[in-house]
Amino acid sequence: MDYKTNVMRILDKNKISYKHYCYADTDAISGVDVAAALGQNPDMVFKTLVTQGKSGEYHVFMIPVAKELDMKKAAHAAGEKSVEMIKQKDLLKVTGYIHGGCSPIGMKKVYPTIADASAQSFDSIIFSAGKIGYQVELSFSDLNKVIKVTTADICAQ
């Protein structure tokens, strides 16, 4: 693949091995569609969600694409009274990414990042490479070498 996203360049710079996928030539829109297009288990394909806590601080959550974020569990994990999703129009300003291409790696600032605890049960996880149509796959421990990620039970049942 000739095309490299910022996420891939950051991983290369940190000498982190990863697999990359391109689904840009498919009709995949939702995370579940992306997992299907890649032929991957949707439990190991993660979406990146950005919230703002009652304190005004931003928090990043990574959850499997077929799951929903439990806002109470997320707030508790982030040490906030409450969190709410940021408005789509604010995503670019806050993270440097657009909706559908948001990655926990390479945001404008480093925000506290919490992945669903299930991330640790896989040899590797797949998530956005920072551009719509591109995904990267790497181990959770390698992700933690690039950004600090904690885990918690944050998905709705």
C-alpha positions in Angstrom: 0.0 0.0 0.0 1.4 3.3 -1.0 -0.9 5.5 1.1 0.0 6.1 4.7 -2.1 7.8 7.3 -0.7 9.9 10.1 -1.5 7.0 12.5 0.6 4.7 10.3 3.5 7.2 10.3 3.3 7.5 14.1 3.3 3.7 14.4 6.3 3.4 12.0 8.2 6.2 13.9 7.7 4.2 17.1 8.8 1.0 15.4 5.4 -0.6 16.2 4.4 -3.5 13.9 0.8 -3.4 12.6 -1.4 -4.6 9.8 -3.3 -2.1 7.8 -6.6 -2.5 5.9 -8.3 -0.4 3.3 -12.1 -0.7 2.9 -12.4 2.6 0.9 -13.7 0.7 -2.2 -16.6 -0.9 -0.3 -20.0 0.4 0.8 -19.1 0.0 4.5 -20.4 2.9 6.6 -21.1 1.6 10.1 -18.4 -0.1 12.2 -20.3 -3.4 11.8 -20.2 -3.0 8.0 -16.4 -2.3 8.3 -15.8 -5.5 10.3 -17.8 -7.5 7.7 -15.9 -5.8 4.8 -12.7 -6.8 6.4 -13.9 -10.3 7.3 -13.2 -9.7 10.9 -14.9 -10.5 14.2 -16.8 -7.3 15.1 -15.9 -7.8 18.8 -12.2 -7.0 17.9 -13.0 -4.0 15.7 -13.2 -0.9 17.9 -14.7 2.5 17.3 -13.3 5.6 18.9 -15.8 7.9 20.7 -15.0 11.3 22.2 -16.9 12.7 25.1 -16.7 15.7 27.4 -17.1 15.3 31.1 -18.9 17.6 33.5 -15.5 19.0 34.4 -15.1 20.2 30.8 -12.3 17.7 30.2 -12.4 15.5 27.1 -12.2 11.7 27.3 -11.7 9.1 24.5 -13.4 5.7 24.7 -12.7 2.7 22.5 -15.5 0.1 22.3 -16.4 -2.8 19.9 -18.3 -1.5 16.9 -21.4 -3.5 17.6 -21.7 -2.2 21.2 -23.0 1.0 22.8 -21.1 3.1 25.3 -22.8 3.1 28.7 -22.5 6.7 29.8 -22.7 6.0 33.5 -20.0 3.4 33.3 -17.9 5.7 31.1 -18.3 8.6 33.5 -17.3 6.4 36.4 -14.2 5.1 34.5 -13.2 8.6 33.7 -13.7 9.9 37.2 -16.4 12.3 36.1 -19.9 12.9 37.5 -21.2 12.6 33.9 -20.0 12.5 30.3 -21.7 13.2 27.0 -20.7 12.7 23.4 -19.2 15.9 21.9 -21.1 17.4 19.0 -20.0 16.1 15.6 -19.2 19.6 14.4 -16.7 19.9 17.3 -14.9 16.7 16.6 -12.4 18.2 14.1 -11.6 21.1 16.3 -11.0 18.9 19.4 -9.3 15.9 17.8 -8.1 16.9 14.3 -10.2 14.0 12.9 -13.6 13.9 11.2 -16.5 11.6 12.1 -15.8 8.1 10.8 -12.1 8.6 10.7 -11.3 9.3 14.4 -8.4 7.3 15.8 -7.1 7.4 19.4 -3.6 7.8 18.0 -2.5 11.2 16.6 -5.2 13.5 18.1 -4.3 17.2 18.4 -3.9 16.7 22.1 -3.4 13.6 24.3 -6.7 12.9 26.0 -7.3 10.2 28.7 -8.2 7.1 26.7 -10.2 4.2 28.0 -10.8 1.0 26.1 -13.5 -1.6 26.9 -11.9 -4.3 29.0 -12.7 -6.8 26.2 -9.8 -5.3 24.2 -7.3 -7.2 26.4 -8.9 -10.6 25.5 -7.7 -10.4 21.9 -4.2 -10.9 20.5 -4.8 -7.7 18.5 -7.5 -5.1 17.9 -8.5 -3.2 14.8 -9.4 0.5 14.9 -9.4 3.6 12.6 -6.1 4.6 11.0 -7.3 8.2 11.2 -8.9 8.4 7.7 -12.3 7.0 6.5 -11.6 3.8 4.6 -8.5 2.8 6.6 -8.0 0.7 9.7 -4.9 -0.6 11.6 -4.5 -3.8 13.6 -2.1 -4.1 16.5 -1.8 -5.6 19.9 -3.3 -3.8 22.9 0.2 -3.7 24.5 1.7 -2.1 21.4 -1.1 0.5 21.4 -0.2 1.3 25.0 3.4 2.0 23.8 2.1 4.9 21.7 -0.7 6.3 23.9 -1.6 5.5 27.4 -4.8 3.4 27.4 -6.6 2.1 30.5 -9.4 -0.4 30.4 -12.8 -0.7 32.1 -16.2 -2.3 31.6 -17.8 0.6 29.7 -20.2 -1.1 27.3 -24.0 -1.1 27.8 -25.3 -4.7 28.4 
